[in-house]
Amino acid sequence: MALKKYSISNPSVTAALLSENKIRLKKNLGQNFLIDTNILKKIVKASAIQPEDRILEIGCGIGSLTELLIKECDFTVCLEIDRKLTNVFKNQFDKYLMDDIEDKPLRLRRHEEGPKIKLIQADAMKISYSDIYSKYKITRVVSNLPYKISAPLIIKILTEAPQIAELYLTIQKDIADRVLAGPGQKNYSSYTVKSGYLADFKLLFKISRTCFMPAPHVDSVFIKAVQKNCLPETNSGMFYTDEFKKSYFEFVDYCFIHRRKKLINSLLESKKHQILEKIDMVAGILSDFGKDTDIRAEELKPEEIFTLFIKIFKNPCIKN
């Protein structure tokens, strides 16, 4: 089927490409393809792509979103784990594909005109996004994320590549509910606090499960994440290094280790010396917040949890 005549996201085209190539979508890889061209156009428009942008698309599949992205910018890096899908992708976009030749700049296979695509076959949870950013100077991520890994993948990208200012992501609604939740709400968790430390999230629009092949069991949403890469200083003058982030995330996990328990009891179960020796300080800090010692972590605002961490640890690095 000619790419220029049909949209890959047309349900009959998607089905035919999968059938012709004897591909069965894998639930364990979270493979659910968008088959609504209008929704894909809405995604691209909402992503506010500029011609000079360098886009990273994770889970490109057979190229349903890619064919629209390359109309908006000159360079797109596409990541896909499934070899069968990358073979279909190559057939659809062969003339735009670029190769790495002995660490020299990327070059087109056939011509020097038009959009350029770098296709990488790799596991999205094992690749380094710091390396991807450094090599290709990615300016934004626009992706329909694989369902099975979307929650940890968001944290991984934000942590490893804080230089990528904006991410536009299709994710399942329950994950969006977690990143957008507020204190006291049922979806508020350690994940909410950690993702909110790294970025500001905004719900852009909802996507029905009927827009996918195969239809998942939940609806999806399209969100925008803006990196918090202008990092302030702590009271001790230390910047938010990778070590700091790791220590803070570990502390957040301890706060939420038993969701329904008191915060202090959860911290006691951490068995970390730096926490245990400062546990008496926690009551005073909570009092400063106008809280009592019966409070649970899920009732604290993210900024209160962060302040608690800073005040407990003069040198915020948790050790046994």
N, C-alpha and C positions, 0 to 999 in steps of 0.2 A: 504494500500500500504506500502510495506516495505521501511523504511527510507534508509537502506543501499543500496537498489537497484535503487531507483529513487531519483533525486534531487527534493526537494520541489518546487524549482523555475521553474521546467519544467512546461510550460503552462498547459498541460493536467493534471498534478498532482495538481497544484494549483486549477484549476477549479473543479477537482473531490473532493478535500478536502472541498472546500467551499460548493459545492453542497450537499455532503453527510451529512454535518453538518448544512444544511439549513441557510447558512450565506450569507447575502447580504451586500456588502461593503458600508460603510457610507461616503458620501461626507462631512458631517459636522464634521467628525473626520479626514478628510484628508487621507483616506485609499486608497493607490495606491500601489499594490504589484509589486516588481520587478520580472519579469518572464523570465529574460535572465541570465542563469547560468554563461556565460562567463563574463558578466558585474559584477556579484557578485564576481567572482574569481578575477577580476581586482581590485575591491574595497578592497578585503582582502589583495592582494599583495601590493597595494599602501599604505595601512595602516601600513605596516612594523611591524606587530605584532611579539612580542617576546614571547617565552614560559612562561616567568615569568610575563607577563602582566595580569592585571585584567581589563577586558573590560566591559564597560557599553554600552548596546544596547537599545536605546529608540525606542519604536514602533516596537517590534519584530514580531508582527503579528502571523503567523503560523510557523515562524522559517526559512524562506528562507535564510536569512543571517546567522542566528545562527548556522545552520548545518555546515557552512564553518568556522565560527569563532572558534568553539570548537575543530577544527582540528589544530589550531595554538597556543592556549593557554589553560591553565588548569582551568581557572575560568572566567565565564561570568555572569554578572547581566543583566537580561532582564526585560524591563519595558513595560507593555501593559495595556491599559485602558479597552479594550473590553473583557468582560467575555467569550463570545462565542469563540473568538480567543484564549484566554488563555486555554480554554478546549481542543481545537485542538492541541495547543502547548504542553500541558501536555501529550497528547497521543503520540506525536511524540518523546518527549525527557524524558519520565518518569524515565528511569533508571539513568539519569544524574541529576535529580532535587535534591535540597538540602532544608532542613527545618531549621528554627530557633527554637531551643528548649530551652525555659526559659532563653533566653539571653546567652546560651552557644554557643560555636563555631558551625558554620554550619556543618551539617553532611549529608552524602548521604543517600538516602532512602534504596538503595538495596546493594550497594557495595562500596568499597573504592578505586577502580581503575578508571582510565579514567578521562575525563574532568568533570567539575562540573558547574552546572547552578543554579542560584538563580532567580526564577521568581517572579516578583512583579506586582500585579495588582493595578494600580494607575493611576491617571491623571498626565501626565508629567508636566503640568503647576502648579500643586498644591504640588507636592512632594518637599522635601528639598534636593538639591544636595550636600549641606554641610554635611547633615546626611548620604547620600549615600556614599560620599567619606570617611567620618570618619569610617563608619561601615565596608565597604568592601575594602577600600584602593585602589580605582580605579586608574589606571595609564593612561588610555586613553578611549575616547569615539569613538565608531565606529557604526554609525547609518544611516539608511535611515529615516530621520525625517518625521513625519506626516506633510503634506503640510500646513494644516490650521494654524499651530502654530509654524512653523519653525523659523520665524523672532524673535518673542519674546522669544522663547525657547532658542535660541542661546545666547541671552543676559543673560537670567536667569542662564544658566549653567555656563557661564564665570564669572558672578558676584558671584554666590554662592559657586563655587568650583574652585578657582584659582589654587589649588594644582594639578588639572588634567592638565598636561602639554600640551597634544595634543588632538585635536578633528578631526575626519575624518567623514565628513558628506555629505550625498546626500540631496541636497536641490533644489528647483525650480530655474531656471536660473534668474528670476527677482530678487530674494533675493540675489543671488550671485552678480548680477550687482550692487546692492546697497552696499554691503560690500567692493567691489573692485573698486568702483567709485573714481574719483579724483575731486578736486575742479573745478567748472564750468561745469561739466558733468551733464546731466539731471537726473541721478540716485543718485547724491551726495546729502546727506540729513543728518538730525540729527542722523539717524540710522547709517549711515556711520561713523560719528565721534565717536559715543558711542561704536560701535563694534570695531572700530580701536583703541580706547583707551585701550580696554581689550585684544586684540589679533592681531596678524599678520595673514592675510588670503592669501591663494594661491589656484588658480584654478588648479586642477590636470587633469580632463578630463570631457568631455561632455557626457550626456546620453540622447538618444532620447526618446521622449514620448511613442514611440511604444514598449519600453522595459517594460512597466508597464501594469498591469491589475487592474482596467480599465485604459485606456490611458488618462492621464490628458490633459488639454488644452495647457500646456506649456512644453518645454523641461526642463531637469534637468542637474545638474552638480555635480561633486564630488569635494569637497574642503578640504583643510587642514587648521586648525586654531591652531596657537601656542600661548599659553597664555603669556602675558606680566606680569609675576608674580615676576619679580625682580623690585620692585617699587622704583623709586628715591624719594628723599626728595624735598619738596617745599622750597621756599626761607625762610620760617619761621621755617623750620625743621620738619614740620608735614608730616607724612607718609600718603599714600593713604588708608585711612581707609574706612570702609563701609559708614560712614557718609560723607566722602569727595566725594566718588563716587556718592552718591545720590545727593549731592549739585551740583557737576559738571554736571551731567546728566540733572538736572533741568535747569541749566544755558544754556546748549546746546539747550534744547527745546525752551527756550526763544529766542535764537538767530535765530532759524529757524521757529518761530511761524507764520510768514508771509513770505513765501519763496521768493516772488518777491519784498518785501519791503526792504528798506535800513536797515542795521544791527541796526543802532542807533534807528530807529523808532520801530523796533521789541522789542528792549530792553526797550524802554519807555513804551510799552504796557504791560510789565511784571508787572508793578505796585509794584515791590519789592523795599523797601526803600534802601536796600544796593546797589541796581543797580542804582536807580534814583539819589541818592546822589553822585554817582561817574560817572554819565553819561558824564560830561565834560572831564573826564580823558580818555574816550574812543577815542576821536579824536586824542589825543596825542599818544596813544598807536598804533592806526592805522597808524599814520604818521611814527612811528618808523618802521612799517612793509613796508613802502613805499606805503601805500594805502591812499585814500582820504575818506571823510565821506559819500560819496555816495555808498560805497561798500555794497554788500549784503553778508549775512553769507555764502551762497553757493559758494562764490568766495574766501573764506579764507581757508587756509590749516588747517588740524586738529591741528597741533602744534601751529598755530597762535591763534586759538580759545582757546586752552588750556592756552597759555601764557596770553591772554586777561583775562581769568578767574582768574589766579594766581595774576596778577597785580592789578585787581580791588578789590579783596578780600584778605586782610591781614590774616583774619581768614575765610577761604573758607566755610562758612556755611550760606546759604541764609535764611533770616528770614523776616517775614512781618514787 
